[in-house]
Amino acid sequence: MRGVHELERKIAELLERRAACPQPPSLGGEVGEFLASLISRRWNPLVAYLGPEKSFTWEAASAYMPGARLVAARTISEVFQMVEDGAVNLGVVPFMNSLEGPVGETVDSLATRTAYIIAVLEMRVALCFAKKGVPRVVYSHPHAIAQARRFLSSLGAQVVYTNSTAEAVKAFENCQDCGVIASPRALQGLDAICGVEDAESYTRFAVISREGLGKGRYVALIFAVPNTPGSLHKALAPIAERGINMTLIYSRPTRLSPWDYFFLAELEAGDDLAGLIEALRSMTTMLKVVGAYDVVKL
């Protein structure tokens, strides 16, 4: 038992030292979640999130950093701006959904701004529906609407998009003959039907920082290639040659000119990231490492 007590003291000492460092942990799993909770309680960071309160992003940020001082933003772009300006220490934004894929506004912001993903939070998402009278309109965030297509088609109501599901609830409070799709937490106390999503759904949320890249199992890249035959195949060749697993690839319009695209790729990084990036640069017209992280399941 003596050795056990000495080990406990050493662990406690190391945890105290780690908690004094504000950066979130670079590892996932239960240990990473525990460290993030401990650090946030000691450090009390300012964290911007896609609000308002009781949005899915608020739930994820609250669970991962229970000691944080949360600041609501109306849009994903506003969260990135607050992080870039130094108005907050960190930001939390929706990144991708298992049914609907990456969130366009987040991908665009990663491509054009100077904030980086340092952790990714994965949360099971359940969607609920509440109504007043016979709904003529239904309020919700575009991704939530897309995840409940089958249910919405049975209503025959007009869809009205909002910046978040929590904002949709605010609109619902002041309407008649309307409906809303949001989280169970946001609709607490209302007569709601839950489980209206088309299939089991998970959303990943990105924790972003202006301090640079973190570390972790995954690396996220955004790149563009020449508009010539085989250019994408050539760009992906160095990844395949190194035996690196690519867990995601997604094309997104650049908005610079019609039919011009860039790509978001998520890779299981491996040890030779610098060598891979060097090889990719000669195959791409633009290349940016936008994140290095582990996935924490909440």
Secondary structure as a PSIPRED ss2 file (coil, helix, strand):
# PSIPRED VFORMAT (PSIPRED V4.0)

   1 M C   1.000  0.000  0.000
   2 R H   0.000  1.000  0.000
   3 G H   0.000  1.000  0.000
   4 V H   0.000  1.000  0.000
   5 H H   0.000  1.000  0.000
   6 E H   0.000  1.000  0.000
   7 L H   0.000  1.000  0.000
   8 E H   0.000  1.000  0.000
   9 R H   0.000  1.000  0.000
  10 K H   0.000  1.000  0.000
  11 I H   0.000  1.000  0.000
  12 A H   0.000  1.000  0.000
  13 E H   0.000  1.000  0.000
  14 L H   0.000  1.000  0.000
  15 L H   0.000  1.000  0.000
  16 E H   0.000  1.000  0.000
  17 R H   0.000  1.000  0.000
  18 R H   0.000  1.000  0.000
  19 A H   0.000  1.000  0.000
  20 A C   1.000  0.000  0.000
  21 C C   1.000  0.000  0.000
  22 P C   1.000  0.000  0.000
  23 Q C   1.000  0.000  0.000
  24 P C   1.000  0.000  0.000
  25 P C   1.000  0.000  0.000
  26 S C   1.000  0.000  0.000
  27 L C   1.000  0.000  0.000
  28 G C   1.000  0.000  0.000
  29 G H   0.000  1.000  0.000
  30 E H   0.000  1.000  0.000
  31 V H   0.000  1.000  0.000
  32 G H   0.000  1.000  0.000
  33 E H   0.000  1.000  0.000
  34 F H   0.000  1.000  0.000
  35 L H   0.000  1.000  0.000
  36 A H   0.000  1.000  0.000
  37 S H   0.000  1.000  0.000
  38 L H   0.000  1.000  0.000
  39 I H   0.000  1.000  0.000
  40 S H   0.000  1.000  0.000
  41 R H   0.000  1.000  0.000
  42 R H   0.000  1.000  0.000
  43 W H   0.000  1.000  0.000
  44 N C   1.000  0.000  0.000
  45 P C   1.000  0.000  0.000
  46 L E   0.000  0.000  1.000
  47 V E   0.000  0.000  1.000
  48 A E   0.000  0.000  1.000
  49 Y E   0.000  0.000  1.000
  50 L E   0.000  0.000  1.000
  51 G C   1.000  0.000  0.000
  52 P C   1.000  0.000  0.000
  53 E C   1.000  0.000  0.000
  54 K C   1.000  0.000  0.000
  55 S C   1.000  0.000  0.000
  56 F H   0.000  1.000  0.000
  57 T H   0.000  1.000  0.000
  58 W H   0.000  1.000  0.000
  59 E H   0.000  1.000  0.000
  60 A H   0.000  1.000  0.000
  61 A H   0.000  1.000  0.000
  62 S H   0.000  1.000  0.000
  63 A H   0.000  1.000  0.000
  64 Y H   0.000  1.000  0.000
  65 M C   1.000  0.000  0.000
  66 P C   1.000  0.000  0.000
  67 G C   1.000  0.000  0.000
  68 A C   1.000  0.000  0.000
  69 R E   0.000  0.000  1.000
  70 L E   0.000  0.000  1.000
  71 V E   0.000  0.000  1.000
  72 A E   0.000  0.000  1.000
  73 A E   0.000  0.000  1.000
  74 R C   1.000  0.000  0.000
  75 T C   1.000  0.000  0.000
  76 I H   0.000  1.000  0.000
  77 S H   0.000  1.000  0.000
  78 E H   0.000  1.000  0.000
  79 V H   0.000  1.000  0.000
  80 F H   0.000  1.000  0.000
  81 Q H   0.000  1.000  0.000
  82 M H   0.000  1.000  0.000
  83 V H   0.000  1.000  0.000
  84 E H   0.000  1.000  0.000
  85 D H   0.000  1.000  0.000
  86 G C   1.000  0.000  0.000
  87 A C   1.000  0.000  0.000
  88 V C   1.000  0.000  0.000
  89 N C   1.000  0.000  0.000
  90 L E   0.000  0.000  1.000
  91 G E   0.000  0.000  1.000
  92 V E   0.000  0.000  1.000
  93 V E   0.000  0.000  1.000
  94 P E   0.000  0.000  1.000
  95 F E   0.000  0.000  1.000
  96 M E   0.000  0.000  1.000
  97 N E   0.000  0.000  1.000
  98 S C   1.000  0.000  0.000
  99 L C   1.000  0.000  0.000
 100 E C   1.000  0.000  0.000
 101 G E   0.000  0.000  1.000
 102 P E   0.000  0.000  1.000
 103 V C   1.000  0.000  0.000
 104 G H   0.000  1.000  0.000
 105 E H   0.000  1.000  0.000
 106 T H   0.000  1.000  0.000
 107 V H   0.000  1.000  0.000
 108 D H   0.000  1.000  0.000
 109 S H   0.000  1.000  0.000
 110 L H   0.000  1.000  0.000
 111 A H   0.000  1.000  0.000
 112 T H   0.000  1.000  0.000
 113 R C   1.000  0.000  0.000
 114 T C   1.000  0.000  0.000
 115 A C   1.000  0.000  0.000
 116 Y E   0.000  0.000  1.000
 117 I E   0.000  0.000  1.000
 118 I E   0.000  0.000  1.000
 119 A E   0.000  0.000  1.000
 120 V E   0.000  0.000  1.000
 121 L E   0.000  0.000  1.000
 122 E E   0.000  0.000  1.000
 123 M E   0.000  0.000  1.000
 124 R E   0.000  0.000  1.000
 125 V E   0.000  0.000  1.000
 126 A C   1.000  0.000  0.000
 127 L C   1.000  0.000  0.000
 128 C E   0.000  0.000  1.000
 129 F E   0.000  0.000  1.000
 130 A E   0.000  0.000  1.000
 131 K E   0.000  0.000  1.000
 132 K E   0.000  0.000  1.000
 133 G C   1.000  0.000  0.000
 134 V C   1.000  0.000  0.000
 135 P C   1.000  0.000  0.000
 136 R C   1.000  0.000  0.000
 137 V E   0.000  0.000  1.000
 138 V E   0.000  0.000  1.000
 139 Y E   0.000  0.000  1.000
 140 S E   0.000  0.000  1.000
 141 H C   1.000  0.000  0.000
 142 P H   0.000  1.000  0.000
 143 H H   0.000  1.000  0.000
 144 A H   0.000  1.000  0.000
 145 I H   0.000  1.000  0.000
 146 A H   0.000  1.000  0.000
 147 Q H   0.000  1.000  0.000
 148 A C   1.000  0.000  0.000
 149 R H   0.000  1.000  0.000
 150 R H   0.000  1.000  0.000
 151 F H   0.000  1.000  0.000
 152 L H   0.000  1.000  0.000
 153 S H   0.000  1.000  0.000
 154 S H   0.000  1.000  0.000
 155 L H   0.000  1.000  0.000
 156 G C   1.000  0.000  0.000
 157 A C   1.000  0.000  0.000
 158 Q E   0.000  0.000  1.000
 159 V E   0.000  0.000  1.000
 160 V E   0.000  0.000  1.000
 161 Y E   0.000  0.000  1.000
 162 T C   1.000  0.000  0.000
 163 N C   1.000  0.000  0.000
 164 S C   1.000  0.000  0.000
 165 T H   0.000  1.000  0.000
 166 A H   0.000  1.000  0.000
 167 E H   0.000  1.000  0.000
 168 A H   0.000  1.000  0.000
 169 V H   0.000  1.000  0.000
 170 K H   0.000  1.000  0.000
 171 A H   0.000  1.000  0.000
 172 F H   0.000  1.000  0.000
 173 E H   0.000  1.000  0.000
 174 N C   1.000  0.000  0.000
 175 C C   1.000  0.000  0.000
 176 Q C   1.000  0.000  0.000
 177 D C   1.000  0.000  0.000
 178 C E   0.000  0.000  1.000
 179 G E   0.000  0.000  1.000
 180 V E   0.000  0.000  1.000
 181 I E   0.000  0.000  1.000
 182 A E   0.000  0.000  1.000
 183 S C   1.000  0.000  0.000
 184 P C   1.000  0.000  0.000
 185 R C   1.000  0.000  0.000
 186 A C   1.000  0.000  0.000
 187 L C   1.000  0.000  0.000
 188 Q C   1.000  0.000  0.000
 189 G C   1.000  0.000  0.000
 190 L C   1.000  0.000  0.000
 191 D C   1.000  0.000  0.000
 192 A E   0.000  0.000  1.000
 193 I E   0.000  0.000  1.000
 194 C E   0.000  0.000  1.000
 195 G C   1.000  0.000  0.000
 196 V C   1.000  0.000  0.000
 197 E C   1.000  0.000  0.000
 198 D C   1.000  0.000  0.000
 199 A C   1.000  0.000  0.000
 200 E C   1.000  0.000  0.000
 201 S E   0.000  0.000  1.000
 202 Y E   0.000  0.000  1.000
 203 T E   0.000  0.000  1.000
 204 R E   0.000  0.000  1.000
 205 F E   0.000  0.000  1.000
 206 A E   0.000  0.000  1.000
 207 V E   0.000  0.000  1.000
 208 I E   0.000  0.000  1.000
 209 S E   0.000  0.000  1.000
 210 R C   1.000  0.000  0.000
 211 E C   1.000  0.000  0.000
 212 G C   1.000  0.000  0.000
 213 L C   1.000  0.000  0.000
 214 G C   1.000  0.000  0.000
 215 K C   1.000  0.000  0.000
 216 G C   1.000  0.000  0.000
 217 R C   1.000  0.000  0.000
 218 Y E   0.000  0.000  1.000
 219 V E   0.000  0.000  1.000
 220 A E   0.000  0.000  1.000
 221 L E   0.000  0.000  1.000
 222 I E   0.000  0.000  1.000
 223 F E   0.000  0.000  1.000
 224 A E   0.000  0.000  1.000
 225 V C   1.000  0.000  0.000
 226 P C   1.000  0.000  0.000
 227 N C   1.000  0.000  0.000
 228 T C   1.000  0.000  0.000
 229 P C   1.000  0.000  0.000
 230 G C   1.000  0.000  0.000
 231 S H   0.000  1.000  0.000
 232 L H   0.000  1.000  0.000
 233 H H   0.000  1.000  0.000
 234 K H   0.000  1.000  0.000
 235 A H   0.000  1.000  0.000
 236 L H   0.000  1.000  0.000
 237 A H   0.000  1.000  0.000
 238 P H   0.000  1.000  0.000
 239 I H   0.000  1.000  0.000
 240 A H   0.000  1.000  0.000
 241 E H   0.000  1.000  0.000
 242 R C   1.000  0.000  0.000
 243 G C   1.000  0.000  0.000
 244 I C   1.000  0.000  0.000
 245 N C   1.000  0.000  0.000
 246 M E   0.000  0.000  1.000
 247 T E   0.000  0.000  1.000
 248 L E   0.000  0.000  1.000
 249 I E   0.000  0.000  1.000
 250 Y E   0.000  0.000  1.000
 251 S E   0.000  0.000  1.000
 252 R E   0.000  0.000  1.000
 253 P E   0.000  0.000  1.000
 254 T C   1.000  0.000  0.000
 255 R C   1.000  0.000  0.000
 256 L C   1.000  0.000  0.000
 257 S C   1.000  0.000  0.000
 258 P C   1.000  0.000  0.000
 259 W C   1.000  0.000  0.000
 260 D C   1.000  0.000  0.000
 261 Y E   0.000  0.000  1.000
 262 F E   0.000  0.000  1.000
 263 F E   0.000  0.000  1.000
 264 L E   0.000  0.000  1.000
 265 A E   0.000  0.000  1.000
 266 E E   0.000  0.000  1.000
 267 L E   0.000  0.000  1.000
 268 E E   0.000  0.000  1.000
 269 A C   1.000  0.000  0.000
 270 G C   1.000  0.000  0.000
 271 D C   1.000  0.000  0.000
 272 D C   1.000  0.000  0.000
 273 L H   0.000  1.000  0.000
 274 A H   0.000  1.000  0.000
 275 G H   0.000  1.000  0.000
 276 L H   0.000  1.000  0.000
 277 I H   0.000  1.000  0.000
 278 E H   0.000  1.000  0.000
 279 A H   0.000  1.000  0.000
 280 L H   0.000  1.000  0.000
 281 R H   0.000  1.000  0.000
 282 S C   1.000  0.000  0.000
 283 M C   1.000  0.000  0.000
 284 T C   1.000  0.000  0.000
 285 T C   1.000  0.000  0.000
 286 M E   0.000  0.000  1.000
 287 L E   0.000  0.000  1.000
 288 K E   0.000  0.000  1.000
 289 V E   0.000  0.000  1.000
 290 V E   0.000  0.000  1.000
 291 G E   0.000  0.000  1.000
 292 A E   0.000  0.000  1.000
 293 Y E   0.000  0.000  1.000
 294 D C   1.000  0.000  0.000
 295 V E   0.000  0.000  1.000
 296 V E   0.000  0.000  1.000
 297 K E   0.000  0.000  1.000
 298 L C   1.000  0.000  0.000
